Amino acid sequence: MGQGHLVTLRRANDTDRSAPGGSVCRMSSGHDHKPNREVPPGMAEQLDLPYAGVASFGHRPFLTEPEQLDSWRPDVAIVGAPFDVGTTNRPGARFGPRAIRATAYEPGTYHMDLGLEIFDWLEVVDFGDAYCPHGQTEVSHANIKERVHAIASRGIVPVILGGDHSITWPAATAVADFHGYGNVGIVHFDAHADTADEIEGNLASHGTPMRRLIESGAVPGSHFVQVGLRGYWPPQDTFEWMQEQKMTWHTMQEIWDRGFKTVMGQAVSEALAKADKLYVSVDIDVLDPAHAPGTGTPEPGGLTSADLLRMVRQLCYEHDVAGVDVVEVAPAYDHAELTVNAAHRVVFEALAGMAARRRDGANAKPGPPSPLAK
């Protein structure tokens, strides 16, 4: 498997991949020259080490400067948001980005269900972390927004590793700043709606980001689809406010009654009707704690990993994705890296969906053992 990573890095250096419909995907920087994607041999060796070397997501090239984004011209950039000051229960999500990069088991890069080598069709880099000084919410959120905007403003899709869910406020705002307020819809996977007005006087809690996005106009309430809600919070008056905002949600009770595939199909269709661009936000506590114990506010009775991964894949295949985040991974409470691996695979499925969208837009054929290859 080690050589596979090196080969992937070299393949991705050759040409731009075609976007859906066969048009060449160009970055917004306006450069006419080919991307400069040279990886020095020593860096390639470090990236290729399976459990050592540089802690880069998926062993992808590690960039630090905005100017490198201009020369490399990736399709997707991973960025960490190691912030958890907004946590109400168990802290520790600030360690999520490092754990997802460093301790997740790397599975290879060929997607069996889709029949494609992910990084043959999608150029992905790791753009490091936003600086989040402890105890400083406004500064941390501003730094997250700035780093995500540096990605999105270049026509690159940001994939943000949290961090608590408050980071979605600055991250999704940065995406909306580029694509336009009202032009981005959010599919939000979570046990909790995160639409409180404030929690203990905190307007920037991890239980408030969706309300902040709605109130700011960045993402209207009618552009939200929430999946996996359950438990005992928020209270009735918050749901009444959500109704007034024309938000759409699918609870675990509905999924239990109607079946996951039925609800998944409806949610995907609803998301398509909401806006031109899609932002996917995954709070890992949408999963049942049996699948993801390492989180700050675990709630029994959630989704299985198999269901979540397939829905994220389908969303990112069918939609024009503008951003993705995976939040609330708190490694200190994890067992055998269950949560870390689930979060890592959420990102891989999002990347696979985007890659398959490009592959099919170029009329290329899937490979075995995918049922699509028959």
C-alpha positions in Angstrom: 0.0 0.0 0.0 2.9 2.3 0.6 3.8 2.7 -3.1 0.2 3.6 -3.9 0.4 6.9 -2.1 3.5 7.9 -4.0 2.0 6.9 -7.3 -1.1 8.9 -6.5 0.9 12.0 -5.8 2.7 11.8 -9.2 -0.5 11.0 -11.2 -2.3 14.1 -9.8 0.6 16.3 -11.0 -0.1 15.7 -14.6 -3.3 17.6 -15.7 -6.5 19.2 -14.5 -9.4 16.8 -14.3 -12.6 17.5 -16.2 -15.6 18.8 -14.3 -19.1 17.3 -14.8 -20.2 17.8 -18.4 -16.7 17.6 -19.7 -15.6 21.2 -19.0 -12.2 21.7 -17.5 -12.3 22.9 -13.9 -10.4 26.1 -13.5 -9.4 27.8 -10.3 -10.6 31.3 -9.7 -7.1 32.7 -9.7 -7.2 33.1 -13.4 -3.8 31.4 -14.1 -3.4 29.9 -17.5 -0.2 27.9 -16.7 -0.4 24.3 -15.5 -0.4 23.6 -11.8 2.9 23.2 -10.1 2.4 20.0 -8.1 6.0 18.8 -7.5 6.6 16.9 -4.3 10.2 16.7 -3.3 11.4 13.1 -2.8 12.0 13.5 0.9 8.5 14.9 1.5 7.0 12.2 -0.6 8.7 9.6 1.5 7.5 11.3 4.7 3.9 11.4 3.4 4.1 7.8 2.4 5.0 6.4 5.9 1.9 4.5 7.1 2.0 5.4 10.8 4.9 8.0 11.0 6.1 11.0 9.1 4.0 14.1 8.5 0.5 14.1 10.0 -1.3 15.0 6.8 -4.8 14.0 6.0 -4.8 11.0 3.7 -1.1 11.4 3.2 -1.8 14.4 0.9 0.7 17.1 0.2 0.9 19.6 3.1 0.7 23.3 2.1 1.0 26.3 4.5 0.9 29.4 2.4 -2.0 30.9 0.3 0.4 31.4 -2.6 0.9 27.6 -2.6 -2.8 27.2 -3.2 -2.4 29.4 -6.3 0.5 27.4 -7.7 -0.8 24.0 -6.8 -4.4 24.7 -7.7 -6.1 21.8 -5.9 -9.8 20.9 -6.1 -10.1 20.4 -2.3 -8.2 21.6 0.7 -8.4 20.1 4.1 -8.1 22.6 7.0 -8.3 22.0 10.8 -10.3 24.1 13.2 -8.9 23.0 16.6 -11.4 25.0 18.8 -13.7 23.7 21.5 -14.3 26.7 23.8 -18.0 26.5 22.8 -18.5 23.1 24.3 -21.2 22.7 26.9 -20.4 19.2 28.1 -17.2 17.3 27.6 -14.4 19.3 26.1 -11.6 17.9 23.9 -12.7 18.5 20.3 -9.7 20.8 19.8 -7.7 17.6 19.5 -10.0 16.3 16.7 -8.1 17.6 13.6 -4.8 16.1 14.8 -6.3 12.7 15.7 -8.2 12.4 12.4 -5.0 13.0 10.5 -2.6 11.0 12.7 -4.4 8.1 14.3 -7.1 7.1 11.7 -6.2 3.8 10.0 -5.4 4.7 6.4 -7.5 2.3 4.2 -6.0 2.9 0.7 -7.5 5.2 -1.9 -9.5 2.9 -4.3 -13.2 3.1 -3.7 -14.7 -0.3 -4.3 -18.3 0.7 -4.4 -17.7 3.5 -7.0 -14.9 1.7 -8.8 -12.4 4.7 -8.9 -9.1 5.8 -7.5 -10.2 8.9 -5.6 -7.1 11.0 -6.1 -6.9 10.3 -9.8 -10.0 12.5 -10.1 -9.7 14.9 -7.3 -6.6 16.9 -6.3 -6.6 17.2 -2.6 -4.1 19.0 -0.3 -3.8 19.6 3.5 -3.7 23.3 4.3 -2.9 22.9 8.0 -4.9 24.5 10.9 -6.4 27.8 11.7 -4.7 29.4 14.8 -7.2 29.1 17.7 -5.7 30.6 20.9 -7.2 29.1 24.0 -10.1 31.0 25.6 -10.4 33.5 22.7 -13.6 32.7 20.8 -13.7 35.9 18.6 -10.1 35.6 17.5 -10.3 31.9 16.9 -13.5 32.2 14.8 -12.0 35.1 12.8 -8.9 33.0 12.1 -11.1 30.0 11.0 -13.1 32.3 8.7 -10.0 33.8 7.2 -8.3 30.4 6.5 -11.5 28.9 5.0 -12.0 32.1 2.9 -8.5 31.8 1.6 -9.5 28.4 0.2 -13.1 29.1 -1.0 -12.2 32.4 -2.6 -9.8 30.5 -4.9 -12.6 28.2 -6.2 -11.3 25.4 -4.0 -13.7 23.3 -1.8 -12.8 23.6 1.9 -13.1 20.5 4.1 -12.9 21.5 7.7 -12.0 19.2 10.6 -13.3 20.4 13.9 -13.3 21.4 16.6 -16.7 21.9 18.2 -19.8 22.7 16.1 -19.5 26.5 16.7 -16.8 26.4 14.0 -19.5 26.0 11.4 -20.6 29.6 11.9 -17.3 31.1 10.6 -16.6 28.3 8.2 -20.0 28.3 6.4 -20.0 32.1 6.5 -16.7 32.2 4.7 -18.2 29.9 2.0 -21.3 32.1 1.7 -19.1 35.2 1.5 -17.7 33.8 -1.7 -20.7 32.1 -3.3 -23.2 34.7 -2.1 -25.6 34.9 0.8 -28.7 32.8 0.1 -26.9 30.7 -2.6 -25.7 28.0 -0.2 -27.8 25.3 1.4 -26.7 23.1 4.3 -27.4 19.5 5.0 -26.7 19.1 8.7 -26.2 15.7 10.4 -26.6 15.9 14.1 -28.3 14.6 17.2 -29.1 18.2 18.1 -30.5 21.1 16.0 -27.9 23.6 17.3 -30.4 26.4 16.8 -30.5 27.9 20.3 -30.4 31.6 20.6 -27.9 31.5 23.4 -26.6 29.0 26.0 -25.6 30.3 29.4 -25.2 33.7 27.8 -22.9 32.4 25.0 -24.0 33.4 21.5 -21.2 31.4 20.0 -21.9 28.1 21.7 -21.7 24.8 19.8 -25.5 24.7 20.3 -26.1 28.0 18.4 -24.2 28.1 15.0 -27.2 27.4 12.8 -29.2 30.2 14.3 -26.3 32.6 13.8 -26.1 31.6 10.1 -29.8 32.1 9.7 -29.9 35.4 11.5 -26.9 36.8 9.5 -28.6 35.9 6.2 -25.6 33.7 5.2 -27.8 30.6 5.0 -31.6 31.2 5.2 -33.6 28.8 7.3 -35.4 27.5 4.2 -32.0 26.3 2.9 -31.4 23.8 5.8 -32.1 20.1 5.9 -31.3 18.4 9.2 -30.9 14.7 9.6 -30.7 12.5 12.8 -32.2 14.7 15.4 -33.2 12.9 18.6 -33.1 13.1 22.4 -34.4 15.8 24.7 -33.0 19.1 23.4 -33.8 21.8 22.2 -37.1 22.6 23.8 -40.4 23.3 22.1 -40.1 27.0 21.6 -36.8 26.5 19.6 -38.6 24.1 17.3 -41.4 26.6 16.8 -38.7 29.2 15.8 -37.3 26.6 13.4 -40.7 26.2 11.9 -41.0 29.9 11.4 -37.7 29.9 9.6 -39.0 27.1 7.3 -36.3 24.7 8.3 -36.6 21.1 7.2 -35.6 18.2 9.6 -35.8 14.4 9.7 -35.7 12.9 13.2 -34.4 9.5 14.1 -38.0 8.6 14.9 -38.9 9.3 11.3 -36.0 7.3 10.1 -37.1 4.4 12.3 -40.7 4.6 11.0 -40.0 5.1 7.3 -36.6 3.5 6.8 -33.2 5.1 6.2 -33.2 4.7 2.4 -36.6 6.4 2.0 -35.6 9.3 4.2 -32.2 9.6 2.5 -33.8 9.8 -0.9 -36.1 12.6 0.3 -33.4 14.5 2.1 -31.1 14.4 -1.0 -34.0 15.7 -3.2 -34.8 18.4 -0.7 -31.2 19.5 -0.6 -31.1 19.7 -4.4 -34.1 22.1 -4.3 -32.7 24.4 -1.7 -29.8 26.2 -3.3 -27.2 26.0 -6.1 -24.3 25.2 -3.7 -24.2 22.6 -0.9 -22.4 22.7 2.4 -22.4 19.4 4.4 -22.0 19.7 8.1 -21.5 16.4 10.1 -21.5 16.4 13.9 -20.1 13.0 14.6 -22.7 12.6 17.5 -25.3 12.0 14.8 -23.9 8.4 15.0 -25.0 6.2 17.8 -22.4 6.2 20.6 -21.8 2.5 19.8 -20.2 3.8 16.5 -18.8 7.1 17.9 -18.2 7.2 21.6 -15.5 9.9 21.4 -17.6 13.0 21.4 -18.7 15.7 23.8 -22.5 15.1 23.9 -23.2 11.5 23.0 -26.9 10.7 22.5 -28.0 7.0 22.2 -30.2 5.9 19.4 -28.4 7.4 16.4 -27.4 6.5 12.9 -25.0 3.7 12.0 -21.7 4.4 10.3 -22.8 2.5 7.2 -25.9 4.7 6.7 -24.1 8.0 7.3 -21.2 7.2 5.0 -23.5 6.3 2.1 -25.7 9.4 2.5 -22.6 11.8 2.6 -21.3 10.0 -0.5 -24.6 10.4 -2.3 -25.0 14.1 -1.4 -21.5 14.9 -2.6 -22.1 13.0 -5.8 -25.4 14.6 -6.7 -24.6 18.2 -5.6 -22.2 21.0 -6.4 -20.4 20.9 -3.1 -19.1 24.2 -1.8 -17.8 23.0 1.6 -17.8 20.1 4.1 -17.1 20.0 7.8 -16.8 17.1 10.3 -16.9 18.3 14.0 -17.1 17.2 17.6 -14.5 14.4 17.5 -13.1 14.3 21.1 -10.4 11.7 21.0 -9.9 11.4 24.8 -13.3 9.7 25.1 -12.8 7.4 22.1 -12.3 3.6 22.1 -10.0 1.9 19.7 -10.2 4.9 17.3 -13.9 4.1 16.5 -14.9 7.8 16.3 -11.7 9.0 14.7 -12.0 6.4 11.9 -15.7 7.1 11.4 -14.9 10.8 11.0 -12.0 10.1 8.6 -14.3 7.9 6.5 -16.9 10.7 6.4 -14.3 12.9 4.7 -13.2 10.0 2.4 -16.8 9.4 1.3 -17.3 13.1 0.6 -14.2 13.1 -1.5 -15.2 9.9 -3.3 -18.6 11.4 -4.1 -17.0 14.5 -5.6 -14.4 12.4 -7.5 -17.2 10.2 -9.0 -19.1 13.2 -10.1 -16.1 14.4 -12.0 -15.4 10.9 -13.4 -18.9 10.5 -14.6 -18.9 14.0 -16.1 -15.9 12.9 -18.2 -17.8 9.8 -19.3 -15.1 7.5 -17.9 -15.9 4.0 -16.9 -15.9 2.7 -13.3 -13.8 -0.3 -12.5 -14.5 -3.5 -10.6 -15.8 -4.6 -8.1 -18.2 -1.7 -8.4 -21.7 -2.8 -9.5 -21.5 0.3 -11.7 -18.9 -1.5 -13.8 -21.3 -4.2 -15.0 
